[in-house]
């Protein structure tokens, strides 16, 4: 359980964009998937979105889980989200995930990785498009454009910038391969074309070939059908190895702490980890207790996604 002293409160300084009254068009709702081990990371992510991006009143946040959230976690998340003027919705994915899904082969990837594949089922039918963010991301600049941009393709994402993954998945001629930690989902297209059935079929057929199950499946299903987003919207490990540090820090909109080691782990060496520590302090009003034991170590030990 997170100590009450570490919950966001109105007394903690909040930095908001200057253009709070700017007119906003219809903005996609946001979907995140969590368990108790990632609740703190989710709170930091949500706070980073709040302080960088102007959103409409009652902006919808969908939190997807599967028999894994304590009552105290949902209470804390609800209080935080309501304090921003947003509206939270908690969805138990157990009712939508097929029982026969094969488990991820890598212990560092949980079943939560599958949830995004079934968003067309668990999100209300009136939602035609949604944004998805992994909770090991951090919003560092206004992403209003991302949340409002048109989407005709079934999915939008950022190139992983890892050619080896495209060769692994598509064969010796290679091809494109995107990273699934930041996505725009065209749910109308998914429903009309019954993509969930395709995803499930691909999982069963290609299970032994998959390394990143949901990411690989989406890349197989939407090969040459996905919309490319600017790299600044998903600055993961591939991008950070190619781009200069000053460009990542000056132009980045969403940092993605890919890899087994996250910034909250004791031995993290991400050069951007300080940005996460600063975001944590703005969220909770206290410095991140790096290297401590006890509740924090227990809460943040397991990596959710090493991509």
Residue pairs with C-beta under 8 A, 6 or more apart in sequence:
1 70
1 72
1 295
2 39
2 40
2 72
2 73
2 76
2 295
2 299
3 295
5 286
6 284
6 285
6 286
7 76
7 79
7 80
7 284
8 43
8 47
8 80
8 83
8 283
8 284
8 285
9 285
10 83
11 285
12 282
12 283
12 284
12 285
13 282
14 50
14 51
14 282
15 51
15 282
16 50
16 51
16 54
17 52
17 53
17 54
17 142
19 54
20 54
22 54
24 54
24 55
24 56
24 144
24 148
25 148
26 148
27 55
27 56
27 59
27 144
27 147
27 148
28 129
28 130
28 131
28 147
28 148
28 184
29 59
29 60
29 61
29 62
29 123
29 127
29 130
29 131
30 49
30 59
30 60
30 61
30 62
30 130
30 131
30 132
30 133
30 147
31 62
31 64
31 116
31 119
31 123
31 130
31 131
31 132
31 133
31 185
32 42
32 45
32 46
32 61
32 62
32 63
32 64
32 132
32 133
32 134
32 135
33 63
33 64
33 65
33 93
33 112
33 115
33 116
33 135
34 41
34 42
34 63
34 64
34 65
34 68
34 69
34 112
34 135
35 65
35 66
35 68
35 69
35 110
35 112
35 304
36 68
36 69
36 70
36 73
36 299
37 299
37 300
37 301
37 302
37 304
38 135
38 136
38 300
38 304
39 69
39 73
39 76
39 77
39 299
40 264
40 280
40 296
40 299
40 300
41 135
41 136
41 262
41 264
41 300
42 63
42 77
42 135
43 76
43 77
43 80
43 283
43 284
44 138
44 276
44 279
44 280
44 283
45 133
45 135
45 137
45 138
45 139
46 61
46 77
46 80
46 81
46 84
47 80
47 279
47 282
47 283
48 138
48 139
48 140
48 279
48 283
49 55
49 139
49 143
50 84
50 86
51 282
52 139
52 140
52 141
52 142
52 143
53 139
53 142
53 143
53 144
53 147
54 142
54 144
55 84
55 85
55 86
55 144
55 147
57 85
58 85
58 86
58 87
59 84
59 85
59 86
59 87
60 86
60 87
60 89
61 81
61 86
61 87
61 88
61 89
62 89
62 91
62 123
62 130
63 77
63 88
63 89
63 90
63 91
64 91
64 93
64 112
64 115
64 122
65 90
65 91
65 92
65 93
65 112
66 92
66 93
66 94
66 97
66 111
66 112
66 115
67 92
67 94
68 112
69 90
74 90
77 88
78 88
81 87
81 88
82 88
91 122
91 123
93 112
93 115
93 118
93 122
95 122
96 118
96 121
96 122
97 111
97 114
97 115
97 118
98 200
100 204
101 111
101 114
101 200
101 203
102 203
102 204
102 207
102 213
103 111
104 110
104 111
104 113
104 114
104 213
105 210
105 211
105 213
106 211
106 306
108 260
108 302
108 303
108 304
108 305
108 306
109 212
109 213
109 304
109 305
109 306
110 302
110 304
110 305
112 304
113 212
113 213
113 214
113 215
113 305
114 213
114 214
115 122
116 132
116 180
116 183
116 185
116 214
117 196
117 199
117 214
117 217
117 218
118 196
118 199
119 130
119 132
119 185
119 187
119 190
120 185
120 187
120 190
120 191
120 195
120 196
121 196
123 130
123 187
125 191
127 187
128 186
128 187
128 188
129 151
129 184
129 185
129 186
129 187
129 188
130 184
130 185
130 187
131 146
131 147
131 182
131 183
131 184
131 185
132 182
132 183
132 184
132 185
133 139
133 181
133 182
133 254
134 181
134 182
134 256
134 304
134 305
135 304
136 181
136 256
136 257
136 258
136 262
136 304
136 305
137 181
137 182
137 234
137 254
137 255
137 256
137 257
138 254
138 255
138 257
138 272
138 275
138 276
138 279
139 253
139 254
140 252
140 253
140 254
140 255
140 275
141 232
141 252
141 253
142 253
143 233
143 253
143 254
146 184
146 229
146 233
146 253
149 156
149 184
151 184
151 186
151 227
152 186
152 227
153 186
153 189
153 222
153 225
153 226
153 227
154 185
154 186
154 189
154 190
154 193
154 195
154 222
154 225
154 226
155 183
155 184
155 185
155 186
155 218
155 222
155 225
155 226
155 227
156 183
156 184
156 226
156 227
156 228
156 229
157 178
157 179
157 180
157 182
157 183
157 184
157 218
157 226
157 227
157 228
157 229
157 234
158 178
158 179
158 182
158 228
158 229
158 230
158 231
158 233
158 234
158 236
158 239
159 176
159 177
159 178
159 179
159 228
159 231
160 177
160 178
160 179
160 236
160 238
161 231
161 238
161 239
161 241
161 242
162 177
162 238
163 174
163 177
165 177
165 219
166 174
166 175
166 176
166 177
167 174
168 211
169 175
169 177
169 216
169 219
169 220
170 177
170 223
175 223
175 224
176 219
176 223
176 224
176 226
177 219
178 215
178 218
178 219
178 226
178 228
179 215
179 234
179 236
179 238
179 256
179 258
179 307
180 212
180 214
180 215
180 218
180 307
181 234
181 236
181 256
181 258
181 305
181 307
182 229
182 233
182 234
182 254
182 256
183 218
184 227
184 229
189 195
190 196
195 221
198 221
199 217
199 218
199 221
202 217
202 220
202 221
203 210
203 213
203 217
206 216
206 217
206 220
207 213
209 216
210 216
210 217
212 307
215 307
230 253
231 239
231 243
232 251
232 252
232 253
232 254
233 253
233 254
234 254
234 256
235 243
235 248
235 252
235 254
235 255
235 256
236 256
236 258
236 307
237 256
237 258
237 259
238 258
239 248
240 248
240 272
245 271
248 255
248 272
249 272
249 275
255 272
255 275
255 276
257 263
257 270
257 272
257 273
257 276
258 305
258 306
258 307
259 306
260 303
260 306
261 267
261 268
261 269
261 270
261 303
262 268
262 300
262 303
263 270
263 272
263 273
263 276
263 277
264 276
264 280
264 288
264 290
264 296
264 300
265 300
265 303
266 290
266 291
270 276
276 288
277 287
277 288
277 290
280 287
280 288
281 287
281 288
289 296
